[in-house]
Amino acid sequence: MARPRKSEGEWSNDFIAELQPRPDRYELRDPLTPGLRICVHPSGKKSFVLRYSHLGEYKKLTIGSWPQVKLVEPVADRNERLARDPKSQAPDARSLARAALAEKATGVDPAEKKQEQKQIEKLGRGELGPHSLVEDVWVEYAKRHLADLIKVRESTADRYKGIYTKHISAKLADRVLGKIIWRNLSEIIDDAKKAGPFAANSTFTVLSAFFNWTVAQDYLNESPMKGKKKPYSEDDLGDDGDDDDFLSDDQLKAFWDGCDVMESLFAPMFKLLLLTGQRRNEIAQMQWPEVNCESRYFTIPPERSKNGKAHKVYLCDLAIEILKSIPRVEGSHFVFKSDRGERPMSGFSKAKDRFDKLNPEFSQWHIHMLRKTFMSGLAALDISETVAERCINHVKGSSKKNSKLRKIYDKHDYAPQMKRAWEKWGAHVARIVSGDEASNVVALRLESEVVA
């Protein structure tokens, strides 16, 4: 008997209903959805399946049985569903198949994921273990480990949560913990590389810390990260692991003007990052007792310094002017405080987005670029590399051997030279933002502006 053939326009629910069984099971391909097929069994049972390849393997995902699952959702059913929930997904075979294909495009195997979900339904989601969803275990990890401020700095906890939300959650949250293998994680890290080497290394670090914790809690016998190395070495990353780009003088002026129209405490915070060259959280968590406008120094305490040592930052004229313009909140020590003043401000990504919306002509920058600009500016002002590195509290040598020798023999604190460096940079920025005098710093284009 010849197989019935239909053109694209003729496939319908009625067509599926009319298909008759044969002595042998047979399949027909849906002409509109790649991989979707209707299987007709000798018993008369009909089911939709999706056939696809994943990592070189031929896979099959059962979509559902006819007539519980239709080829296309009837219009009346669609209208009723959307009235109940406008964001709900259509339950017909074509919609479900396309959703599975979209999921496959992100590196997830839809058939494997379905089996994992069946396992969860069978075992339940009560006691955490290898059968638990990654999302459930992560919530516990955040509650028990990241919230422990004795073991984990608050800034580190916030960063880990942000990385999980941005790079990990979408691909791992609804996966079974015990089914995760290195291949799944390497795909996540590879995707993070699109945001830069620093993002890739940070994603690796968060995944490694999380899975090490699951092993320590006896949820897993061994971490899928065991024996793996970060995608980029320190030599690949350079200082603090970010791209080697910075603001030219024209871009610096545009950045400063953009802050002036922002009308938010993030604006003076951004400016101080540029003027001091310090790390984001070291400025964001600044407290008034750490600031002495008379001596013109801001002291970062050891517990907030990346290397665990107190660091004195000289405040140039512009920095003093900015700090004096910030209103103080009674009962709060934070310079850049939350609405209630109980915590330092957070939400840097949202602040950056707000800046970009207000300044669409100048959005090709990132916060760490301000630190890079500070370092590049000092070099152009003939400040030695040793002094510049002391200014940003980043002491290093040209080799491990030289670094050890420097720690042993170089006991000079460079305070006068560092003060002079901050003074020169502050005066330089003041000339640029006021437009009084042309700058002598060599302008380099941002990498994003370079045509490949």
C-alpha positions, 0 to 999 in steps of 0.5 A, a space after each residue: 500500500 502506498 504511503 499517503 502524501 500531503 503537501 505542506 498546506 494539507 497537513 492538519 489534525 484531520 490528516 493525522 486522524 485519517 491515518 490508518 494502521 498497517 501490518 508494520 509500524 511506519 512514520 511520516 515526516 512533518 513537512 514544516 518542522 525538522 525532525 518531527 514525525 507521526 508514528 502509526 503502530 499496527 495497533 492503531 496507536 499514534 504518537 509524535 516523536 522528534 528525531 535529531 542528533 546531539 553530539 554525534 548521537 542519533 536521538 529520539 524524543 517522544 512528544 506525546 500521543 494522539 489525540 491527547 497531543 494535536 499536530 496544531 492547537 485548535 483555535 478555540 483551545 488556543 484562545 482559552 489557554 491564552 485567556 488563562 495564561 498569556 505566557 503559556 506555551 502551546 501544547 501541540 506537537 509542532 510547538 513542543 518540537 520547536 521548543 525542544 529544538 531551541 533547547 538543543 541549540 543551547 547544548 541541552 539534550 531534550 531527551 536526556 532532560 526528559 528522563 531526568 525530569 521523570 527521575 525527579 518525579 519518581 524520587 521526589 525533590 525532598 532530601 537533597 542528593 544526586 537526584 536533585 535539581 541543580 537549582 534546588 542545590 544552588 538555593 541551598 548553597 547560596 543560603 548555607 555557604 554564600 550567606 556565611 559572611 565569615 567564610 565568604 565576603 558579601 561582595 564575592 557572594 553577590 558576584 557568584 550569584 550574578 554569574 550564576 544568573 547570567 551564565 549558568 542558570 538557564 542551562 543548568 537549573 533544571 538539570 539533575 545534579 548527579 547527571 551533570 558531566 564535564 561536557 555540559 559544563 564546558 559548553 557553559 564556559 565556552 558560551 561565557 567566553 563570548 563575554 570575554 576571558 574574565 567572564 569565562 574564568 569567573 564562570 569556571 570559578 563559580 562552577 568549581 566552587 559550587 560542585 566542590 561544595 556538593 562533594 563536601 556535603 556528600 551530595 556527589 562523590 566527585 565533582 565533574 570539575 575535578 582535574 580541569 583548569 581555567 580556560 585562561 591563565 593569568 598571562 592571558 588575562 593581564 591585570 585583574 582579568 579584563 580586556 586591555 582597553 581604556 578610554 581615550 581623552 574624548 571618550 573620557 570627556 564623554 563618560 564624565 559628561 554622561 555621569 553628569 546627566 545620570 542623577 544617581 549616586 552611581 555617577 559620583 561612584 563611577 567618577 571616583 573609580 576613574 580618579 582613584 583606579 581602585 576596584 569596584 567594590 572597594 569604592 562602592 563599599 566606601 565608608 565615611 570613617 575611612 575618608 579624611 578630607 583634611 589629610 586627603 586620604 581614603 583608607 581601604 581596610 584589610 578586610 575589604 582589600 583584595 590582598 588583605 592589606 590596608 591601602 591608602 588612596 590619596 584624594 585629588 581635588 576632583 575627588 574631594 569635590 565629589 565626596 563633599 557633594 554627596 549628602 550623608 544619611 544619619 545613622 549610615 556609614 556608607 558613602 554610596 548607600 542603599 535607599 535605607 542607608 543600611 547597606 552599600 549600593 548594588 546593582 551595577 549592571 542596571 546602573 550601567 544600563 541606565 547610563 547607556 540609555 541616557 547616553 546612547 552615543 557613548 555606551 561602548 565601555 565597561 566599569 573595569 575600563 575605568 581602572 584600565 584608563 587610570 593605569 594607562 593614564 599614569 603611564 602616559 604621565 611618565 609614572 613608573 610601573 612600580 608606582 602605578 601598581 602600588 596605586 592600584 594595590 596590585 604589587 607584582 614582578 616581571 616573574 615569580 622570582 622577581 616578585 619574591 625578591 621585591 617582597 624581600 628587599 623593596 620595603 619602601 612604601 612609595 607614599 610620596 610618589 603615589 601621592 604625586 601620581 594621583 595628583 597628576 592624574 587628577 589634574 589631567 582629568 580636570 583639564 580634559 573634563 573642563 576642556 581648558 587644555 588638550 590632553 597629551 595622552 595617546 588616544 586608542 580606539 576601543 576594541 569594539 570599534 575596531 573593524 575586524 
